[in-house]
Amino acid sequence: MIKIKIQKNDNCIKKIIITGHANYDEHGKDIVCASVSSIAITSVNLILRMDDKAINVKQSDGLLEIDVLKHDTNIEVVLKNMLDMLEELSKDYEKNVKII
């Protein structure tokens, strides 16, 4: 299961940690893993394009950690949009994706 942990402070997103594998299908054919990865990486790339000092990203097999270093309206909108899309995905694939 993919677990998405969100840490907030004063209604601002401080950190997002995505761990695990969906195990929806075999490695390389897992549409749930691909969806989570696409949503997260697209959002990360957009934030870095807007401000390359706004977030710090650590990535390894089965782990994506996003530390939010700067807050402004645009960055918050992108992060909230990312979490909204992941939440919708978790509703469709409850056994594969969980938001904590």
Backbone torsions as a table, in degrees:
resi	resn	phi	psi	omega
1	MET	NA	141.8	173.4
2	ILE	-87.3	128.9	177.4
3	LYS	-114.6	132.0	-179.2
4	ILE	-117.7	113.5	-179.4
5	LYS	-104.4	132.5	-178.4
6	ILE	-119.6	126.8	176.5
7	GLN	-112.5	127.0	-179.5
8	LYS	-121.6	157.7	173.6
9	ASN	-144.2	121.0	-178.2
10	ASP	53.9	45.1	179.5
11	ASN	64.9	8.9	175.1
12	CYS	-103.4	138.2	177.8
13	ILE	-74.7	123.8	-179.4
14	LYS	-101.8	-35.6	-176.2
15	LYS	-155.2	143.7	173.2
16	ILE	-129.2	127.2	179.1
17	ILE	-122.3	122.4	178.8
18	ILE	-114.9	120.9	-177.8
19	THR	-131.9	159.0	172.3
20	GLY	91.6	-174.1	178.7
21	HIS	-131.9	147.2	-175.4
22	ALA	-70.8	-33.9	-175.9
23	ASN	56.8	32.6	176.0
24	TYR	-76.6	-36.1	-179.6
25	ASP	-148.9	178.6	-179.2
26	GLU	-66.9	154.9	-178.8
27	HIS	-53.4	131.8	-179.7
28	GLY	93.5	-13.5	179.1
29	LYS	-125.5	9.3	-174.0
30	ASP	-83.8	104.9	-177.4
31	ILE	-69.0	-27.0	179.5
32	VAL	-72.2	-46.2	175.7
33	CYS	-59.5	-43.6	-179.7
34	ALA	-63.2	-38.3	179.5
35	SER	-66.3	-47.4	179.0
36	VAL	-60.9	-45.5	179.4
37	SER	-60.8	-45.0	-179.2
38	SER	-62.9	-45.1	179.3
39	ILE	-61.1	-49.2	-175.7
40	ALA	-66.5	-49.9	-176.2
41	ILE	-67.1	-37.9	176.6
42	THR	-62.4	-42.5	179.0
43	SER	-65.8	-45.3	177.9
44	VAL	-59.3	-46.2	-179.6
45	ASN	-62.2	-38.3	178.5
46	LEU	-65.1	-45.5	179.0
47	ILE	-61.3	-45.2	179.7
48	LEU	-64.5	-31.8	177.2
49	ARG	-68.7	-35.9	179.3
50	MET	-74.5	-40.0	-178.4
51	ASP	-159.1	105.1	-174.7
52	ASP	-71.9	-2.7	176.0
53	LYS	-106.8	5.0	-174.2
54	ALA	-78.0	-29.3	-178.2
55	ILE	-138.9	157.5	171.1
56	ASN	-118.1	130.5	-175.4
57	VAL	-120.2	130.5	172.8
58	LYS	-118.2	132.0	-177.7
59	GLN	-138.5	133.9	171.9
60	SER	-150.1	179.4	-177.0
61	ASP	-57.5	116.6	176.7
62	GLY	78.8	12.1	-179.2
63	LEU	-144.3	131.4	170.3
64	LEU	-135.1	120.5	-179.5
65	GLU	-119.7	124.7	-178.7
66	ILE	-117.9	114.2	174.6
67	ASP	-99.8	123.6	-179.9
68	VAL	-89.0	117.6	-175.8
69	LEU	-99.2	-27.2	-179.9
70	LYS	-131.2	146.0	178.5
71	HIS	-123.3	128.7	168.0
72	ASP	-149.4	174.1	-174.3
73	THR	-59.3	-44.6	-177.0
74	ASN	-65.3	-42.6	-179.9
75	ILE	-65.8	-42.3	178.2
76	GLU	-62.3	-39.9	178.9
77	VAL	-62.8	-44.1	179.7
78	VAL	-64.4	-44.8	179.4
79	LEU	-63.5	-44.2	179.3
80	LYS	-65.6	-37.4	176.5
81	ASN	-63.6	-43.6	177.8
82	MET	-59.2	-46.8	-179.4
83	LEU	-66.6	-35.9	175.8
84	ASP	-61.9	-44.0	179.5
85	MET	-66.0	-40.5	177.9
86	LEU	-66.4	-35.9	177.4
87	GLU	-65.0	-42.7	176.5
88	GLU	-61.0	-42.0	178.6
89	LEU	-63.8	-40.0	-179.8
90	SER	-66.5	-28.0	176.1
91	LYS	-69.6	-37.9	-179.5
92	ASP	-77.9	-27.7	-176.5
93	TYR	-129.5	62.9	-175.5
94	GLU	-59.0	-29.6	-178.6
95	LYS	-83.5	-6.3	-174.0
96	ASN	-118.9	-22.2	-177.1
97	VAL	-136.7	130.4	179.0
98	LYS	-134.1	130.9	176.2
99	ILE	-101.5	127.9	-177.5
100	ILE	-108.0	NA	NA
